Amino acid sequence: MNQSFREAWALLPDYLSQHVILSVSALILGVAISVPLGIVAARSKGIGAPVLGLVSVIQTIPGLALLALFYPLLLALSSLTRDLFGVSFRALGFLPALLALTLYAMLPILRNLVTALNGLDPAILMAAKGVGMTPRQSLYKVELPLAAPQLLAGIRTATVWVVGITTLSTPIGQTSLGNYIFTGLQTENWIFVLFGCVAAAALAMVLDFLLAVAGAALSAGSRPRLALAGIGLIVLIAAALVPGLIHPSVRGVVIGAKNFDEQYILADVMADRLRQAGFAVNQKIDLGSTVALRALAASDIDAYVDYSGTLWGDAMHRTDMPGRQAMLKQLKSWLAQRDGVTLVGSLGFENAYVFAMRADRAKALHIRSLTDIAAHPELVIGGDFEIFSRPEWRRVAAAYGLSTMRRRQYQPDFLYRAVMSGDADLVSAFSSDGRIARYGLTILDDPKGALPPYDAVLLVGPAHAHDKRFLESLRPLVGAIPLSLMQQANLMVDRDQDKRTPGQTAQWLEARIAQDHPQ
Amino acid sequence: MGFHKKLASVPIPKFARFDIGLPTNFGIEGHWQFIDSSVVLVSKFALNLISMADELRNHDTGIPLIEIRDVSKAYPGSGKEGVSGLTLTIRQGEFLVLIGPSGSGKTTTLNMINRLVEPDRGTIRIEGRNVAETDPVQLRRGIGYVFQEAGLFPHMTVAENIAVTPRLLGWDEARIQARIDELLALVRLDSATFRERRPQGLSGGQRQRVALARALAVRPHILLLDEPFGALDPVTREAVAADVRDIHQSLGLTTMMVTHDMTEALLLADRIAVMREGTLVQTGTARELVNHPADSFVAQLIETPRRRAQALAKTLAL
């Protein structure tokens, strides 16, 4: 408990700093776009109505989806500019997050400004014209100053929204206070989740307060108070920039990880090994499943662990099943050819899709394999967010006649709770998950072989394809992690008692590997 | 103060000081005295106005300054007051009052002079130049305009409001500051007290005085006033009106004012132009209007203050 808190506290400067930089940049950009756009929109109904409509629609797109959409969009754009001008840019992390958040910041600013400008007393506008102001002078000397309080209120709303939604930029590779929340949810570390929420809320409140002070000072015409608020904002932003200045961010090599415990642990193991080999190492964790390979191909990250079945279905779009070794071989040459990605080897364990039931329930219903499920149409299946839209499920459903089965979706960590509480009768699970053994779940057999193999494979990006020192420091991991070892490691992070962090578990795992494979 | 000096030589002189009570700072007692005396004076004034009205118009040089020729403006379907086929000449130094019921096109006529409204048809010339061919912004900077209910900018102080047009014209700051003091003195507001106040901290009369100062900031020759006293209480109204007339006189302005109050028109105007439903019904001095009203509408309009004054005189047993 205290340990988690200390760990969270130690991460705060980095997370907060990145969060502030991203939020404030998005807000500044949002204001810079919305104010001129708002002025145009207020003057012309023909522009105003569609612009406001469009921005309102954007607002209804869920934050996570909007952020995620910008990644492939920028990736396509980046490869286009590379082909056209020989210039490419990083499509992961800051840029897509910045653009999505800017869009979010725009609505309240734009709407308040347009409302304020349209609501100005016509007599005052007439007076501005009457004293000999040009339309531009009227705008700058009369209309904008009078609309300023409402504009500022819009900026305050945008600030609170943006600071909150910035937490969602974690899955597209941008560090933020959301890292606490996403990692905390994965590892069931509620201190982390709470810490992230409180930190984001506190940041939103402080920024809102400073803007409120600035607003009050503005309408009272009080220079000293305005200066005070300005100094407050500058100090806050400067403080956020300090960690970056003290530890200038050497990009070094970047290890990627998807958003679950096993990936965090393996990323830490890889990072440790690379550090020992003298590399400066950074990590990008909580990447979306399909984002990771694209990020590797684009050299946004340099190495990560993926699974053969996932790559086979999601990246190659293959549905045939040539067998484990043939699959690995074809994957290797396909990855090298298409993306310049090196498949270094499999780590020794499989993290396969399996379907699991509570042992007592399986026994009572006489269910041993997936074949037995069809006889019980009353059963409810629980899955994570992706399983039901994946080819694996389609094949299982087709092979065992389960396509009409009632389904429920859960955040992966709640799957086990769902099956234990009886909310779902069987759930999708991962074979390397330590909780299968811990909860005493029965894994259902797949006699028709509908599920592909999911060997954990080590992938290295094009930049290090021929980097001997890099490859050699990771190669000892190949074949070094049997399933039972990975299950134990995963359980150490997942369990409620004597819970370990992924970092601690990585050290434990490395020690075990060294023990089993003395060099 | 030409106006006052002039009054000294007029047969019934003293009444013209209808601002006897100081415009500000008089006690309750003084207040009532003021109202009593002003009622008496106004009554007398109205009754005897005709005999002196001609005498007052010495500033009128007879030279046409603003010529409105066959001007029309329509607002189809909007309910806003339009104007049709209006022809009217305002002479240099003249104080002309446009009067008529609401919706008769007075304000539209006024606004066409500095092109706040563009006519559909007809021409307006100032000093012989067609305003349609001038730059509207420069035109407006050169004409003083006092808006209905002042039209002061609420986010600016009194000083900033007054300085608007000088700043637009790029005057240097020392000249602007000196001019602000000068103008506040002209409209009889204490500079130290009012300079830094915002419009919402002023009374209605004070606001109109500031608006007047703003309108006069760059020494225009023409002053346009759109129902400037409409929102003021009667006491303040007369005090401010007297100052407007004084300033018109002392600065040698050509002034055009819109009102729907005939008493006000009689008190201030050298010449009155009566409008109804967008057309000009009659123009003339107060005497001409009283003696030869063009129709029953004008007669009725001009009769109202006289009737009121007579009723008052009776009540007060004068």
Chai-1 contact restraints between the chains, C-beta under 6 A:
chainA,res_idxA,chainB,res_idxB,connection_type,confidence,min_distance_angstrom,max_distance_angstrom,comment,restraint_id
A,A123,B,G151,contact,1.0,0.0,6.0,A-B,restraint_1
A,A127,B,F147,contact,1.0,0.0,6.0,A-B,restraint_2
A,A127,B,G151,contact,1.0,0.0,6.0,A-B,restraint_3
A,G130,B,L116,contact,1.0,0.0,6.0,A-B,restraint_4
A,G130,B,R140,contact,1.0,0.0,6.0,A-B,restraint_5
A,G130,B,Y145,contact,1.0,0.0,6.0,A-B,restraint_6
A,V131,B,V164,contact,1.0,0.0,6.0,A-B,restraint_7
A,V131,B,T165,contact,1.0,0.0,6.0,A-B,restraint_8
A,G132,B,V137,contact,1.0,0.0,6.0,A-B,restraint_9
A,G132,B,R140,contact,1.0,0.0,6.0,A-B,restraint_10
A,G132,B,R141,contact,1.0,0.0,6.0,A-B,restraint_11
A,G132,B,T165,contact,1.0,0.0,6.0,A-B,restraint_12
A,G132,B,L168,contact,1.0,0.0,6.0,A-B,restraint_13
A,T134,B,V137,contact,1.0,0.0,6.0,A-B,restraint_14
A,V142,B,F153,contact,1.0,0.0,6.0,A-B,restraint_15
A,P145,B,H155,contact,1.0,0.0,6.0,A-B,restraint_16
A,L146,B,H155,contact,1.0,0.0,6.0,A-B,restraint_17
